[in-house]
Amino acid sequence: MSKKKLLLIIVVILCAIAAFYSWNSYNNSRNSTLSLYGNVDIRTVNLNFRVGGRLASLTVDEGDRVKSGQILGRLDDAPYINALQQARANVESLRARLALVQEGYRTEEIAQVKAAVEQSQAAYQYAENFYQRQLGLWKSRSVSANTLDDARNARDQAKATLQSAKDKLAQFETGSRPQEIAEAKANLSQAEAALAQAELNLSDTTLLSPSEGTILTRALEPGSMLSASNTVFSLSLTNPVWIRAYVSEVNLAKAVPGTELEIYTDARPDKPYHGTIGFVSPNAEFTPKSVETPELRTDLVYRLRIIVSDPDDNLRQGMPVTITFPAR
């Protein structure tokens, strides 16, 4: 066998060995367990009253566990009770006003106006007859022009009074105008809205826990005057507990939402927590300086949010953890 053929066989064997080891290394890397490092991310909520006033009482202190809907504190509600009573009285008044406008005038009132019309009619008839007599006397020059003018003015005034009485009678018989009824309804609706707001303000004098958690800070004490923006408590939520971690682009394909993971802490290295990938950031970012070495700070990574399915009190805000992916 020639040296050329021997050299060719050696090259082929070396290439085959290199390809085998490359494939084996690639396959091992695909099936190897991926570990990431992250930190516990527990959400906190600042609790405050929606209305202002004097703080009457607080029922919990720092470190207390609270349930959803539990009463945490109360304001002095006397001013809000007074405002509520006033709003209720205003609604009742406008409701009665609307009923009166819709019902119209009573029979007795209409009869009274009719009597006034008859009285005005008699007065006008008397004034008209008196004017006619004075007009005849003036033609025969038995009365002066001033006397005639006085009779004419009295007749005209009686006529105007009669017309006014007739208009009022027509109003009483027709009832309220549609615009008056619409105005009364609008005023009642506005008063009812003010009543609903007064009831809401009174209920807001009680501070309730929005969810289960632990009181982190108690910022105020009873007797303090506070506005709606003053924080009274800081609440650490029991659920959800998340892990914030970062994965490189090389391993991004393994970070599929819904993937179940194991989470280890230094306090219990042999008893992992369990979690599920809930979110993978669509945008790459530089590795956070607070959690990575200086050599890796310029690498681009993708943020993960891992939801812990079995959290307990041992998981604290900012605690470092190790996340292990299942081997393929």
Backbone bond lengths (Angstrom), bond angles and torsions (degrees), N, CA, C in turn:
res aa  C-N    CA-C-N  psi(-1)  N-CA   C-N-CA  omega(-1)  CA-C   N-CA-C  phi
1 M - - - 1.474 - - 1.527 108.43 -
2 S 1.272 115.37 134.06 1.469 120.00 -176.83 1.525 110.72 -73.69
3 K 1.283 113.37 158.12 1.468 118.91 179.10 1.523 111.59 -63.43
4 K 1.321 117.59 -31.68 1.472 120.95 -178.62 1.519 110.59 -66.88
5 K 1.353 115.41 -43.65 1.457 118.11 179.28 1.523 110.66 -67.18
6 L 1.348 116.36 -40.11 1.459 120.01 178.81 1.526 111.40 -60.72
7 L 1.329 115.87 -42.12 1.471 120.33 178.90 1.516 110.86 -63.85
8 L 1.339 116.70 -38.72 1.461 120.62 179.66 1.526 111.03 -65.51
9 I 1.351 116.20 -41.11 1.466 119.77 179.00 1.523 110.55 -63.54
10 I 1.345 116.65 -40.64 1.473 120.94 -179.81 1.530 110.11 -63.83
11 V 1.339 115.89 -41.18 1.483 119.61 179.63 1.527 110.95 -63.76
12 V 1.335 116.12 -41.82 1.464 120.02 179.83 1.521 110.81 -64.24
13 I 1.348 115.62 -42.03 1.468 118.66 179.35 1.527 110.55 -63.42
14 L 1.324 116.25 -43.37 1.475 119.76 180.00 1.534 111.31 -63.40
15 C 1.325 116.76 -39.56 1.475 119.85 177.98 1.520 110.94 -64.69
16 A 1.353 116.21 -40.88 1.455 119.44 178.81 1.517 111.51 -63.45
17 I 1.350 116.22 -42.07 1.468 120.11 178.60 1.528 110.37 -63.53
18 A 1.342 116.09 -42.77 1.471 119.83 -179.88 1.526 111.09 -64.13
19 A 1.349 116.21 -41.00 1.461 119.52 178.98 1.516 111.01 -64.93
20 F 1.340 116.42 -39.51 1.460 120.21 179.93 1.524 110.80 -62.63
21 Y 1.318 115.81 -48.30 1.468 119.02 -179.08 1.532 111.82 -66.49
22 S 1.340 117.11 -34.66 1.472 120.03 177.85 1.528 110.57 -65.85
23 W 1.325 116.50 -44.56 1.456 120.16 178.24 1.519 111.72 -64.74
24 N 1.333 115.27 -43.10 1.460 119.26 179.29 1.525 111.16 -62.14
25 S 1.336 115.87 -40.79 1.475 119.40 178.74 1.519 111.17 -66.79
26 Y 1.334 116.48 -40.34 1.463 120.42 178.79 1.516 110.80 -65.01
27 N 1.347 115.08 -43.20 1.465 119.52 -179.14 1.518 110.85 -65.39
28 N 1.347 116.82 -39.59 1.466 119.93 178.06 1.522 111.22 -65.50
29 S 1.320 115.50 -37.01 1.476 118.51 179.37 1.519 111.21 -67.33
30 R 1.331 115.70 -33.15 1.470 118.68 178.50 1.514 111.57 -71.66
31 N 1.322 116.82 -35.28 1.454 120.52 -176.32 1.522 113.38 -94.05
32 S 1.317 117.39 -3.60 1.452 119.81 -178.93 1.522 110.13 -74.14
33 T 1.311 115.17 157.36 1.454 121.42 179.71 1.522 109.65 -79.02
34 L 1.353 116.74 130.12 1.452 122.14 179.09 1.518 109.52 -96.04
35 S 1.322 116.08 130.70 1.466 121.99 177.73 1.517 109.22 -118.08
36 L 1.326 115.36 135.45 1.458 122.28 176.07 1.521 108.99 -123.39
37 Y 1.324 114.87 163.90 1.458 120.72 -179.59 1.522 107.91 -124.10
38 G 1.312 114.86 133.11 1.455 119.39 -178.16 1.510 111.60 -147.46
39 N 1.315 115.12 -166.28 1.462 121.90 -177.91 1.522 109.93 -137.39
40 V 1.331 115.32 147.55 1.458 121.11 177.68 1.526 109.31 -69.63
41 D 1.310 115.96 135.23 1.467 122.00 -179.41 1.525 107.91 -125.29
42 I 1.333 116.34 98.43 1.464 122.18 177.92 1.523 108.50 -102.24
43 R 1.307 116.93 127.70 1.461 121.08 -177.25 1.531 110.97 -76.41
44 T 1.304 115.46 141.00 1.460 121.71 176.86 1.525 109.56 -119.50
45 V 1.324 115.40 150.90 1.467 122.05 -178.09 1.520 108.82 -128.04
46 N 1.323 116.33 131.83 1.469 121.26 173.69 1.523 108.35 -88.94
47 L 1.317 115.89 122.26 1.463 121.42 -175.32 1.524 110.02 -102.67
48 N 1.322 116.47 135.47 1.455 122.02 177.55 1.520 109.34 -149.79
49 F 1.329 115.78 158.55 1.464 120.80 175.18 1.529 109.20 -72.64
50 R 1.334 115.88 149.14 1.460 119.66 178.20 1.518 111.78 -82.50
51 V 1.330 117.53 -11.06 1.458 122.32 176.48 1.526 108.01 -126.82
52 G 1.311 116.32 163.48 1.450 121.14 179.20 1.522 112.26 -98.62
53 G 1.316 114.66 169.68 1.457 119.53 178.56 1.514 111.33 153.96
54 R 1.332 115.25 -166.06 1.468 120.70 179.23 1.527 109.02 -91.99
55 L 1.326 115.53 128.95 1.458 121.19 -179.52 1.523 108.99 -72.11
56 A 1.343 116.08 117.43 1.462 120.61 -176.16 1.516 112.45 -88.12
57 S 1.345 117.80 -43.55 1.465 120.00 -175.85 1.512 110.33 -159.60
58 L 1.359 114.83 154.49 1.459 123.38 172.31 1.520 107.47 -128.71
59 T 1.313 117.14 139.31 1.456 120.39 -173.62 1.524 113.93 -107.20
60 V 1.338 118.70 -6.99 1.460 121.32 -178.92 1.520 109.45 -132.27
61 D 1.340 114.68 164.77 1.459 120.76 179.95 1.522 109.11 -132.63
62 E 1.319 116.20 176.38 1.460 120.60 -178.74 1.530 110.63 -61.25
63 G 1.328 115.58 135.50 1.447 121.62 -179.91 1.512 114.68 92.15
64 D 1.343 118.72 -10.46 1.459 121.40 -179.03 1.528 110.23 -74.89
65 R 1.330 114.91 140.00 1.459 120.84 172.72 1.523 108.90 -85.47
66 V 1.316 116.93 134.40 1.455 121.54 -178.23 1.519 109.43 -125.85
67 K 1.329 115.28 156.00 1.454 122.32 178.70 1.529 109.77 -105.87
68 S 1.297 115.61 163.62 1.459 120.55 178.01 1.524 109.88 -64.53
69 G 1.332 117.00 130.82 1.456 122.22 179.98 1.513 114.63 84.50
70 Q 1.326 118.05 0.74 1.470 120.63 -179.30 1.528 109.78 -72.77
71 I 1.352 116.12 141.28 1.463 121.24 178.93 1.533 109.15 -73.97
72 L 1.334 115.54 125.76 1.462 121.14 -179.40 1.524 112.67 -105.31
73 G 1.321 117.89 -26.89 1.459 120.63 -178.42 1.518 111.37 -174.45
74 R 1.342 115.09 166.97 1.468 121.10 179.92 1.516 110.10 -138.40
75 L 1.336 114.76 149.28 1.459 122.29 170.74 1.528 109.27 -97.84
76 D 1.338 115.48 161.73 1.461 120.52 171.29 1.532 107.26 -65.75
77 D 1.347 116.65 114.20 1.463 120.34 -171.93 1.522 113.77 -97.02
78 A 1.327 118.85 5.58 1.466 120.37 -177.78 1.533 112.75 -58.33
79 P 1.355 120.14 -45.91 1.472 118.60 179.10 1.524 112.64 -62.48
80 Y 1.325 117.13 -33.33 1.464 120.09 -177.98 1.525 110.98 -77.50
81 I 1.332 117.69 -29.32 1.467 120.05 174.14 1.522 110.03 -66.68
82 N 1.328 117.17 -42.60 1.467 120.94 177.91 1.527 111.23 -62.28
83 A 1.337 116.43 -42.92 1.469 119.79 179.16 1.521 110.78 -64.60
84 L 1.329 116.84 -35.99 1.459 119.87 178.48 1.521 111.53 -66.64
85 Q 1.333 117.92 -42.51 1.461 121.04 178.68 1.528 111.17 -63.41
86 Q 1.314 116.57 -39.83 1.463 119.92 178.26 1.531 110.76 -65.25
87 A 1.327 117.37 -40.60 1.459 120.45 179.15 1.524 110.80 -65.56
88 R 1.330 117.68 -37.85 1.466 120.48 178.04 1.525 111.07 -65.43
89 A 1.326 116.88 -42.31 1.463 119.96 179.23 1.525 110.97 -64.03
90 N 1.315 116.69 -38.03 1.461 119.83 179.29 1.526 110.99 -65.63
91 V 1.321 116.70 -38.73 1.464 120.36 177.94 1.524 110.44 -64.00
92 E 1.322 117.62 -44.77 1.464 120.60 -179.86 1.519 111.33 -62.15
93 S 1.342 116.41 -39.70 1.462 120.01 179.86 1.524 111.04 -64.16
94 L 1.334 117.05 -45.91 1.461 120.12 -178.66 1.523 111.81 -72.54
95 R 1.327 117.66 -28.03 1.464 120.37 175.75 1.532 110.30 -66.96
96 A 1.333 116.15 -41.04 1.462 120.08 176.66 1.522 111.04 -66.03
97 R 1.338 115.97 -37.72 1.466 120.07 178.46 1.521 111.04 -63.42
98 L 1.334 117.11 -41.14 1.460 120.78 178.71 1.522 110.87 -65.05
99 A 1.330 117.53 -41.75 1.458 120.85 178.85 1.524 111.04 -62.27
100 L 1.334 115.94 -39.07 1.465 120.39 179.12 1.521 111.24 -65.28
101 V 1.347 115.52 -42.33 1.461 119.20 -179.21 1.519 110.91 -67.41
102 Q 1.322 116.98 -39.80 1.463 120.09 -178.84 1.528 111.92 -70.40
103 E 1.315 116.80 -36.98 1.462 120.31 -177.19 1.520 112.11 -74.48
104 G 1.303 118.07 -30.57 1.460 121.41 -178.41 1.523 111.00 87.46
105 Y 1.349 115.70 -163.59 1.456 121.38 -174.88 1.527 111.22 -88.46
106 R 1.330 115.06 152.41 1.464 120.88 179.91 1.528 110.96 -75.75
107 T 1.311 115.42 161.40 1.477 121.34 179.45 1.526 111.16 -61.26
108 E 1.308 116.59 -38.96 1.473 120.43 179.75 1.526 110.94 -62.65
109 E 1.331 116.06 -39.51 1.471 119.11 -179.82 1.525 110.39 -67.96
110 I 1.329 116.99 -40.30 1.464 120.09 178.65 1.528 110.70 -64.54
111 A 1.337 116.76 -40.10 1.472 120.56 178.55 1.521 110.69 -63.83
112 Q 1.301 116.39 -38.33 1.460 119.86 179.39 1.523 111.11 -64.78
113 V 1.343 116.15 -40.04 1.462 119.77 179.07 1.533 110.25 -68.77
114 K 1.330 116.84 -37.53 1.464 119.62 176.68 1.526 111.53 -61.25
115 A 1.318 116.08 -39.81 1.465 119.53 177.60 1.519 111.14 -63.96
116 A 1.331 115.35 -37.10 1.462 118.68 178.01 1.520 110.99 -66.47
117 V 1.349 116.59 -34.75 1.467 120.03 177.77 1.525 109.98 -65.65
118 E 1.320 116.06 -43.44 1.466 119.48 179.73 1.519 110.86 -63.63
119 Q 1.321 116.32 -40.49 1.461 119.48 178.60 1.525 111.05 -64.69
120 S 1.313 116.33 -41.04 1.467 120.07 178.64 1.520 110.92 -67.30
121 Q 1.336 116.01 -35.50 1.455 119.62 178.02 1.526 111.19 -64.25
122 A 1.331 117.35 -42.47 1.465 121.07 178.66 1.521 110.90 -65.42
123 A 1.336 116.62 -40.58 1.461 119.36 179.32 1.516 110.85 -65.57
124 Y 1.331 116.60 -38.51 1.469 119.14 179.01 1.528 110.45 -67.56
125 Q 1.326 117.12 -40.53 1.450 120.08 -178.72 1.537 110.59 -63.84
126 Y 1.339 115.16 -40.03 1.470 118.60 178.20 1.522 110.40 -65.00
127 A 1.365 115.93 -42.60 1.467 119.34 -179.46 1.516 110.69 -65.48
128 E 1.335 117.78 -37.34 1.472 120.84 179.18 1.523 110.33 -66.37
129 N 1.323 118.38 -44.52 1.463 120.91 179.50 1.529 110.99 -63.76
130 F 1.318 116.52 -41.15 1.466 119.96 179.68 1.515 110.31 -63.88
131 Y 1.340 115.70 -40.05 1.472 118.95 178.99 1.520 111.01 -63.90
132 Q 1.336 116.60 -42.18 1.466 119.05 -179.81 1.540 111.00 -62.84
133 R 1.334 118.94 -39.81 1.452 121.30 177.35 1.524 111.36 -63.56
134 Q 1.343 115.41 -43.03 1.455 118.99 179.45 1.524 111.07 -66.26
135 L 1.338 116.26 -32.52 1.463 119.59 178.82 1.541 109.82 -66.64
136 G 1.362 116.95 -40.41 1.462 119.79 178.27 1.519 111.03 -66.21
137 L 1.307 119.27 -40.89 1.451 122.50 178.77 1.522 111.25 -66.40
138 W 1.366 115.75 -34.84 1.463 118.04 -179.61 1.520 110.99 -68.62
139 K 1.348 115.96 -34.21 1.462 118.77 178.63 1.528 110.65 -64.60
140 S 1.326 117.54 -32.55 1.471 120.34 177.67 1.522 110.72 -91.77
141 R 1.278 116.79 9.43 1.469 125.26 178.13 1.530 111.82 60.04
142 S 1.353 114.60 34.95 1.473 118.01 178.36 1.529 112.03 -89.05
143 V 1.330 116.82 -20.22 1.474 121.75 177.73 1.516 108.13 -127.67
144 S 1.288 113.86 161.80 1.458 119.09 -178.70 1.534 109.90 -83.32
145 A 1.322 115.61 166.67 1.478 121.17 178.06 1.524 110.99 -66.04
146 N 1.314 118.85 -32.90 1.464 121.85 179.01 1.526 111.38 -64.47
147 T 1.332 115.44 -39.83 1.465 118.91 178.18 1.520 110.88 -63.41
148 L 1.348 115.57 -39.87 1.466 119.73 177.47 1.526 111.50 -64.09
149 D 1.327 115.36 -40.98 1.474 118.96 179.71 1.525 110.82 -64.94
150 D 1.317 117.28 -38.32 1.474 119.66 178.78 1.522 110.45 -63.97
151 A 1.324 116.91 -40.01 1.461 119.86 179.13 1.519 111.46 -66.36
152 R 1.385 115.85 -39.31 1.462 119.38 178.33 1.522 111.13 -64.60
153 N 1.319 117.14 -42.29 1.476 120.54 179.84 1.531 111.25 -64.78
154 A 1.291 117.17 -39.68 1.466 120.63 178.13 1.521 110.43 -64.34
155 R 1.378 115.62 -39.66 1.467 118.98 177.88 1.517 111.28 -64.23
156 D 1.342 117.62 -43.35 1.476 121.45 -179.18 1.538 111.51 -66.04
157 Q 1.308 116.05 -39.43 1.469 119.01 178.75 1.528 111.39 -65.60
158 A 1.322 116.90 -40.66 1.463 120.86 177.63 1.526 110.63 -65.04
159 K 1.341 117.61 -35.30 1.453 121.31 178.08 1.529 111.41 -66.59
160 A 1.337 116.37 -40.95 1.462 120.33 178.80 1.524 111.46 -65.71
161 T 1.329 115.87 -39.67 1.469 119.98 178.05 1.519 110.81 -63.84
162 L 1.343 116.39 -40.04 1.462 120.56 178.16 1.528 110.98 -63.48
163 Q 1.327 117.22 -42.55 1.473 120.29 -179.36 1.531 111.28 -64.95
164 S 1.330 115.23 -38.45 1.464 119.44 178.18 1.530 110.90 -63.76
165 A 1.309 116.86 -41.51 1.465 120.74 178.89 1.522 110.62 -65.58
166 K 1.340 117.50 -38.73 1.461 120.27 177.97 1.533 111.58 -64.85
167 D 1.333 116.40 -41.76 1.475 120.26 178.65 1.528 111.47 -62.71
168 K 1.313 115.37 -40.35 1.463 118.98 179.39 1.521 111.02 -66.16
169 L 1.352 116.23 -38.41 1.454 119.86 178.01 1.525 110.62 -64.81
170 A 1.319 116.73 -40.44 1.469 119.85 178.44 1.536 110.62 -63.45
171 Q 1.328 116.06 -38.11 1.463 119.90 177.79 1.524 111.18 -64.38
172 F 1.332 116.49 -44.04 1.460 120.02 -178.64 1.530 111.26 -66.25
173 E 1.351 116.52 -38.14 1.456 119.22 -179.15 1.530 112.03 -73.69
174 T 1.329 117.82 -32.30 1.472 121.31 -179.98 1.519 111.86 -77.67
175 G 1.309 117.49 -35.63 1.455 121.24 -177.03 1.524 110.97 95.97
176 S 1.354 115.75 -169.91 1.463 120.68 -176.74 1.525 110.72 -72.42
177 R 1.310 115.24 151.01 1.449 120.87 177.31 1.527 110.32 -75.14
178 P 1.339 118.60 154.32 1.475 120.87 178.20 1.524 113.02 -57.46
179 Q 1.324 115.73 -34.64 1.457 118.32 179.83 1.531 111.85 -65.59
180 E 1.349 116.49 -36.95 1.456 120.04 178.17 1.534 111.18 -66.46
181 I 1.342 115.97 -39.47 1.466 119.29 177.98 1.522 110.59 -66.11
182 A 1.351 116.27 -42.17 1.466 119.88 178.91 1.521 110.97 -62.97
183 E 1.333 116.74 -39.39 1.459 120.09 178.89 1.529 110.98 -64.95
184 A 1.341 116.50 -41.71 1.463 120.54 179.28 1.531 110.88 -64.27
185 K 1.332 117.29 -39.21 1.463 120.64 177.45 1.521 111.58 -65.44
186 A 1.321 116.95 -41.59 1.457 120.51 179.48 1.528 111.32 -64.44
187 N 1.329 116.61 -40.90 1.466 119.79 178.32 1.529 110.99 -64.53
188 L 1.330 116.46 -37.77 1.461 119.80 178.15 1.529 111.04 -67.16
189 S 1.326 117.32 -41.71 1.469 120.57 178.80 1.516 110.98 -62.49
190 Q 1.322 116.68 -40.18 1.464 120.29 178.08 1.524 111.17 -64.30
191 A 1.317 116.54 -40.62 1.465 120.27 178.82 1.523 111.17 -67.42
192 E 1.340 117.29 -37.42 1.465 120.05 177.87 1.519 111.48 -66.70
193 A 1.331 117.19 -36.09 1.463 120.07 175.84 1.532 110.93 -65.28
194 A 1.324 116.19 -40.07 1.467 119.79 177.03 1.526 110.86 -64.95
195 L 1.335 116.80 -35.21 1.467 120.66 177.00 1.529 110.69 -66.22
196 A 1.331 116.99 -43.17 1.466 120.25 178.26 1.524 111.06 -61.98
197 Q 1.332 116.81 -39.13 1.463 120.06 178.43 1.522 110.90 -67.46
198 A 1.332 117.08 -37.95 1.467 120.40 178.12 1.526 110.79 -64.81
199 E 1.328 116.86 -39.59 1.466 120.17 177.20 1.524 110.92 -65.38
200 L 1.341 116.21 -40.09 1.466 119.96 178.55 1.524 111.16 -65.89
201 N 1.326 116.55 -41.48 1.464 119.92 178.31 1.526 111.26 -61.32
202 L 1.330 116.58 -39.26 1.464 119.46 178.95 1.528 110.86 -66.19
203 S 1.319 117.47 -42.45 1.465 119.64 178.44 1.522 111.76 -66.30
204 D 1.338 117.02 -28.72 1.462 120.63 -179.85 1.529 112.84 -75.67
205 T 1.318 118.00 -4.08 1.466 119.31 173.73 1.524 111.68 -76.49
206 T 1.333 117.27 -4.39 1.462 122.73 174.33 1.518 108.62 -109.42
207 L 1.328 116.92 124.67 1.465 122.21 -179.58 1.519 109.15 -94.49
208 L 1.350 116.47 122.85 1.453 123.30 -178.45 1.516 110.45 -112.93
209 S 1.312 115.84 148.68 1.456 120.66 176.44 1.525 109.01 -73.77
210 P 1.340 118.63 129.32 1.462 120.00 -178.87 1.520 113.21 -73.57
211 S 1.339 117.60 -23.09 1.462 120.98 -179.24 1.523 108.44 -163.61
212 E 1.315 115.64 176.74 1.460 120.94 179.02 1.526 110.08 -72.28
213 G 1.328 116.56 141.06 1.455 119.94 -179.47 1.514 112.17 179.01
214 T 1.332 114.46 -165.51 1.461 122.58 -178.77 1.520 109.16 -126.42
215 I 1.332 116.90 134.45 1.462 121.56 179.00 1.529 108.92 -72.42
216 L 1.338 116.25 120.20 1.460 120.83 179.26 1.525 111.79 -89.50
217 T 1.324 116.53 -48.17 1.463 120.57 -178.23 1.520 109.75 -136.31
218 R 1.328 115.03 148.81 1.470 123.39 174.16 1.519 105.62 -121.53
219 A 1.331 115.77 106.22 1.456 120.92 -168.30 1.523 114.21 -87.09
220 L 1.341 118.78 -24.38 1.457 121.26 -174.75 1.519 110.03 -130.12
221 E 1.331 115.10 166.06 1.454 121.62 179.20 1.526 109.75 -126.64
222 P 1.340 118.47 156.28 1.464 121.25 179.89 1.525 111.69 -55.58
223 G 1.318 114.75 142.60 1.460 121.43 -176.67 1.510 113.04 100.34
224 S 1.323 117.81 -16.40 1.460 121.61 -179.40 1.526 110.16 -72.85
225 M 1.318 115.35 142.75 1.453 121.18 171.94 1.519 107.62 -91.60
226 L 1.309 116.68 128.24 1.454 119.52 -175.32 1.516 110.52 -136.58
227 S 1.322 114.58 157.97 1.457 121.57 174.93 1.514 108.69 -104.10
228 A 1.332 115.77 177.48 1.453 119.36 -176.14 1.518 112.81 -66.84
229 S 1.326 118.10 -17.55 1.466 121.18 -176.78 1.527 113.08 -92.87
230 N 1.324 119.19 -5.21 1.464 121.66 -177.67 1.521 110.94 -77.40
231 T 1.340 116.26 126.79 1.459 121.32 176.97 1.519 109.61 -76.83
232 V 1.334 116.34 130.86 1.452 122.09 179.29 1.526 110.59 -100.21
233 F 1.336 116.72 -45.28 1.461 122.11 179.87 1.523 109.48 -133.38
234 S 1.339 115.09 154.25 1.460 122.13 164.63 1.514 106.82 -112.88
235 L 1.333 116.06 125.31 1.463 121.89 -174.31 1.518 109.90 -113.58
236 S 1.331 116.33 126.28 1.464 122.14 173.58 1.523 107.99 -90.66
237 L 1.322 117.05 119.98 1.450 121.68 -175.14 1.523 111.04 -75.63
238 T 1.323 115.51 137.48 1.464 120.32 176.95 1.518 110.91 -72.11
239 N 1.297 117.30 -39.74 1.464 123.10 177.88 1.522 109.12 -133.95
240 P 1.324 117.58 141.80 1.454 126.10 -2.25 1.517 112.13 -85.23
241 V 1.350 116.49 155.44 1.461 122.98 170.78 1.519 106.64 -108.27
242 W 1.313 116.40 125.15 1.455 121.60 -175.88 1.521 110.15 -116.61
243 I 1.320 114.42 157.22 1.459 122.34 171.24 1.519 107.06 -114.71
244 R 1.317 115.44 129.23 1.463 120.16 175.98 1.525 107.98 -101.65
245 A 1.319 115.61 120.11 1.460 121.07 -179.46 1.519 109.16 -138.83
246 Y 1.341 115.58 172.22 1.455 121.52 -177.78 1.521 108.91 -134.62
247 V 1.337 116.46 138.13 1.447 122.58 -179.59 1.524 109.05 -122.93
248 S 1.348 115.81 141.88 1.460 120.09 -179.85 1.517 110.30 -75.78
249 E 1.319 115.52 164.66 1.463 119.95 -178.76 1.522 111.56 -64.49
250 V 1.332 117.10 -30.33 1.463 120.61 179.77 1.524 110.91 -62.37
251 N 1.321 116.85 -38.48 1.467 121.97 -177.24 1.518 113.29 -100.26
252 L 1.336 116.49 11.48 1.456 119.63 -175.73 1.523 111.75 -63.59
253 A 1.332 117.28 -32.28 1.464 119.84 -178.45 1.520 112.34 -63.98
254 K 1.339 117.39 -23.86 1.466 120.24 179.40 1.524 112.31 -80.01
255 A 1.333 116.89 -20.60 1.470 120.98 -177.28 1.516 109.73 -87.81
256 V 1.315 115.81 76.34 1.464 122.13 -179.01 1.530 108.83 -98.76
257 P 1.327 119.18 129.00 1.471 120.31 176.87 1.521 111.40 -53.95
258 G 1.323 114.81 134.12 1.448 120.73 -176.57 1.516 113.97 98.17
259 T 1.349 117.76 -10.58 1.459 121.13 178.92 1.522 110.11 -68.32
260 E 1.339 116.10 131.62 1.457 120.94 179.29 1.527 109.72 -85.92
261 L 1.336 115.79 136.47 1.459 122.60 -175.06 1.521 110.01 -129.04
262 E 1.334 114.34 165.08 1.461 121.47 172.16 1.515 108.47 -112.46
263 I 1.324 115.51 139.01 1.462 121.85 -174.71 1.526 108.50 -122.11
264 Y 1.328 115.92 124.10 1.456 121.22 -177.08 1.530 109.82 -114.51
265 T 1.320 115.32 143.09 1.462 122.25 173.41 1.522 108.67 -118.62
266 D 1.332 115.80 162.04 1.460 119.39 179.35 1.517 111.84 -67.01
267 A 1.334 117.16 -26.19 1.461 120.26 -177.45 1.526 112.18 -74.45
268 R 1.328 117.59 -28.71 1.463 120.96 -179.50 1.526 108.97 -140.03
269 P 1.355 116.97 74.51 1.463 120.49 -175.51 1.519 113.91 -69.56
270 D 1.336 117.77 -19.18 1.469 120.60 -177.53 1.524 113.08 -101.68
271 K 1.315 117.49 -0.22 1.457 121.06 -177.99 1.529 108.21 -130.87
272 P 1.316 116.93 92.17 1.467 118.97 -173.31 1.530 112.76 -78.67
273 Y 1.309 114.22 155.16 1.456 121.02 165.03 1.527 107.65 -85.06
274 H 1.297 116.03 169.25 1.461 120.83 -179.70 1.519 109.16 -124.99
275 G 1.307 114.45 144.84 1.454 119.47 -178.81 1.509 111.80 -152.14
276 T 1.318 115.07 173.78 1.457 122.96 -178.12 1.526 109.14 -135.43
277 I 1.298 116.65 138.01 1.462 119.79 176.39 1.524 108.45 -68.45
278 G 1.308 115.55 120.97 1.454 119.58 -179.01 1.512 114.26 -106.09
279 F 1.342 116.25 -19.96 1.463 118.91 -175.14 1.520 109.27 -156.85
280 V 1.326 115.86 135.70 1.460 122.61 173.58 1.515 106.62 -124.28
281 S 1.307 116.80 123.14 1.460 120.50 -176.87 1.521 110.33 -64.07
282 P 1.324 117.69 135.02 1.472 119.57 177.63 1.523 113.07 -78.26
283 N 1.315 117.19 -9.26 1.459 121.63 -176.52 1.518 110.75 -112.46
284 A 1.317 115.71 136.35 1.460 120.75 175.69 1.521 109.65 -79.38
285 E 1.324 116.65 151.18 1.456 122.17 178.82 1.518 108.87 -146.54
286 F 1.312 115.37 163.50 1.449 119.38 178.09 1.522 109.98 -72.95
287 T 1.321 115.95 145.71 1.456 120.65 -178.90 1.526 110.06 -57.71
288 P 1.332 118.62 128.91 1.471 120.28 179.63 1.521 111.39 -58.95
289 K 1.312 116.82 135.06 1.459 121.20 -177.35 1.518 112.39 -69.26
290 S 1.318 116.50 -21.99 1.457 119.25 -175.56 1.517 113.08 -76.95
291 V 1.322 118.72 -16.39 1.459 119.72 -174.06 1.519 113.44 -124.25
292 E 1.330 119.68 -3.69 1.448 121.00 -176.77 1.522 110.73 -126.02
293 T 1.328 115.45 163.98 1.469 121.67 179.73 1.511 110.17 -74.92
294 P 1.333 117.76 159.41 1.468 119.87 -179.92 1.514 113.47 -58.59
295 E 1.335 117.96 -30.60 1.458 120.27 -178.49 1.527 112.66 -67.32
296 L 1.346 116.43 -25.32 1.459 120.17 -175.42 1.522 113.10 -101.93
297 R 1.306 117.50 4.15 1.466 119.01 -174.12 1.514 112.73 -69.11
298 T 1.309 117.89 -22.30 1.461 119.95 -179.05 1.514 112.29 -92.54
299 D 1.337 118.26 -2.72 1.461 120.66 179.11 1.523 110.08 -77.59
300 L 1.335 114.74 146.13 1.450 120.36 176.26 1.522 109.51 -88.96
301 V 1.326 115.82 133.82 1.457 121.48 -179.16 1.521 108.60 -134.92
302 Y 1.341 115.21 171.38 1.455 122.02 178.91 1.523 108.69 -121.02
303 R 1.316 115.71 134.50 1.456 120.73 -176.40 1.526 110.62 -79.44
304 L 1.331 115.37 137.42 1.454 122.69 176.56 1.523 109.85 -114.24
305 R 1.299 115.47 146.50 1.459 121.02 170.26 1.519 107.65 -120.84
306 I 1.313 115.77 115.44 1.459 122.16 -175.92 1.521 107.77 -108.89
307 I 1.298 116.83 124.65 1.461 122.95 -178.69 1.521 108.39 -90.76
308 V 1.333 116.33 121.48 1.457 121.42 179.54 1.523 108.57 -80.35
309 S 1.329 116.20 126.33 1.461 120.71 -176.10 1.523 113.35 -89.08
310 D 1.336 118.15 -19.31 1.464 120.96 -178.28 1.536 111.01 -133.41
311 P 1.350 117.75 58.07 1.468 119.70 -177.85 1.524 111.32 -72.79
312 D 1.331 115.97 159.16 1.456 121.98 172.85 1.524 108.63 -145.52
313 D 1.315 116.24 -173.40 1.463 120.80 -175.54 1.514 113.17 -69.25
314 N 1.337 118.12 -13.17 1.462 120.63 -178.54 1.518 112.56 -77.66
315 L 1.313 117.63 -15.68 1.461 121.22 175.84 1.522 108.47 -87.33
316 R 1.318 115.92 114.87 1.468 121.51 -176.78 1.526 110.34 -115.28
317 Q 1.316 114.17 157.47 1.462 121.32 -178.67 1.529 110.78 -55.31
318 G 1.356 115.92 127.70 1.459 121.71 176.07 1.513 115.13 81.60
319 M 1.325 119.21 -1.20 1.466 121.73 -177.81 1.530 110.51 -63.28
320 P 1.352 118.70 132.03 1.461 120.56 177.52 1.525 110.75 -73.87
321 V 1.302 115.92 141.43 1.467 122.27 179.98 1.515 109.65 -138.34
322 T 1.332 114.88 162.09 1.461 122.69 175.31 1.511 108.00 -114.86
323 I 1.331 116.13 127.32 1.472 121.89 -178.48 1.514 107.93 -106.50
324 T 1.324 116.74 129.32 1.463 122.03 -179.28 1.513 109.27 -116.05
325 F 1.355 115.19 126.43 1.451 121.58 175.89 1.528 109.07 -84.49
326 P 1.323 118.70 149.81 1.472 120.11 175.66 1.514 110.88 -68.71
327 A 1.328 116.49 144.53 1.453 121.55 178.64 1.512 109.99 -72.85
328 R 1.339 116.33 139.21 1.461 120.71 178.47 1.521 109.25 -86.35
